[in-house]
Amino acid sequence: MATLKILGVEAAIASDSTVGFANLVRVLNDSNATQLITIKAAPGGAVVGSVSLYAYECELINKLPAQSIIGASTTKAVAVSRG
């Protein structure tokens, strides 16, 4: 298992967030349903890509600092770095 350095406070991402202009974000689907996670070029900008997280799944997502990430009210994110 990889060691992560926590760089912020975990928060819901029900609205566009740059997650502190992070490059690497730990994203948690804290519900029992699959949720769509979307990356945008900037808050309110064009969609760059999206991915589904299964119930209670947690993933690391790389993004550019200015890009925003959005999910459901039960999706949480925090900026991290490796090691």
Beta strands, then each sheet from edge to edge (+ up, - down):
strand 1: 4-6
strand 2: 11-12
strand 3: 24-29
strand 4: 35-40
strand 5: 47-53
strand 6: 58-62
strand 7: 68-70
strand 8: 75-82
sheet 1: 1+ 8- 2+
sheet 2: 1+ 8- 3+ 6-
sheet 3: 5+ 4- 7+
end
